[in-house]
Amino acid sequence: MTEAQLGLVTATPIIIVFAAALWRMGVLSTTGTVSAIVASVAIAVVLFTTQ
């Protein structure tokens, strides 16, 4: 596993947790939270497989 892949594996869960925390505080709507999670996972998958 390269350093870039390790960074993706580390950063993606942090983004998901941050989005969930913002949703729980009422800052993000459910749609915004789901969009943020889906987008971050999709980006991570594409970048992970192309590294």
C-alpha positions in Angstrom: 0.0 0.0 0.0 1.4 3.3 -1.0 1.4 6.5 1.1 -1.3 8.0 -1.0 -3.5 4.9 -0.5 -2.8 5.0 3.2 -3.8 8.7 3.3 -7.1 7.9 1.5 -7.9 5.0 3.9 -7.2 7.5 6.8 -9.0 10.6 5.4 -12.2 9.0 4.1 -13.4 7.8 7.5 -12.6 11.1 9.1 -14.7 12.9 6.4 -17.6 10.5 7.1 -17.4 11.0 10.9 -17.2 14.8 10.4 -20.2 14.8 8.1 -22.2 12.7 10.6 -21.2 15.0 13.4 -22.4 18.0 11.4 -25.7 16.2 10.7 -26.2 15.4 14.4 -25.6 19.1 15.3 -28.2 20.1 12.7 -25.8 21.9 10.4 -26.2 19.5 7.5 -29.4 18.1 6.2 -29.8 14.4 5.7 -29.5 14.8 1.9 -26.3 16.8 2.3 -24.8 14.3 4.7 -25.6 11.4 2.4 -24.2 13.3 -0.6 -21.0 14.1 1.3 -20.5 10.5 2.3 -21.3 9.0 -1.1 -19.0 11.6 -2.8 -16.1 11.0 -0.5 -16.4 7.2 -0.8 -16.6 7.4 -4.6 -13.6 9.7 -4.8 -11.6 7.5 -2.5 -12.4 4.4 -4.4 -11.5 5.9 -7.8 -8.2 7.4 -6.4 -7.4 4.2 -4.5 -7.8 2.0 -7.6 -5.8 4.3 -9.9 -2.8 4.8 -7.5 
